[in-house]
Amino acid sequence: MWTAVIPVKRLGVAKTRLRGAVPVDRHPELALAMVRDTAAAVLAAASVAELLVVTDDPQVGAAVRELGARVVADPGGGLNAAMRFGADETAGLSAHRAVLAGDLPALRPEQLDEALSRVSGRAFVPDAAGIGTVLLAAPARWALQPRFGGPSAAAHAESGAALLRGDWPGLRQDVDTAADLEAVLGLGAGERTCGLLRELGRATACAPAA
């Protein structure tokens, strides 16, 4: 069983490259909807025993607690520091830990289960573009050693993490831009992301879940 960790920025500064995809005053709601859909899918995975969300945003904290996640305060120092704190310090090196991006609204629990079943040492899953990283896993007694930011897939490979390969479109498609948002809607995004977009008049935006 795995402890999953998701770091989440304050909604007011989250997903800056996605601004303009929805009206500016609804942007924080979109960011939160994607976090909630991601958290719900992670918690539904059979291989996940616990979800830790590292955040200082009270709205995010309240929303993911309702889903069953545990919330810990962001220690500061950036994304990688938040991941190390959640995985290596809060969960502890005695646990199997997997850190995920918080913007995977098309994630399916079975995709996460399959990816984690292939982990035998420190390993990662690249994003759909093959440049970033959406998941970094560290089994018990392995330090996480996150290298997120920029071309992190190459950085994780260079650090010795194994590349996990599989047909996991919902796991690999994170959302940084409006084009990414269209891609996850085509895959079948979660109910919260789709519900918000329907409320904004995009009634046919979400494809049926695959």
Buried (B, 14 or more C-beta within 10 A) or exposed (E): EBBBBBBBBBBEEBBEEBEEBBEEEBBBBBBBBBBBBBBBBBBBBEBBEBBBBBBBBEBBBEBBEEBEBBBBEBBEEEBBBBBBBBBBEBBEBEBBBBBBBBBBBBBBBBBBBBBBEEBEEBBBBBBBEEEBBBBBBBBEEBEBBBBBEEBBBBBBBEBEBBEBEEEBBBBBBBBBBBEBBEBBBBBBBBBBBBBBBEEBEEEEBBBEEE
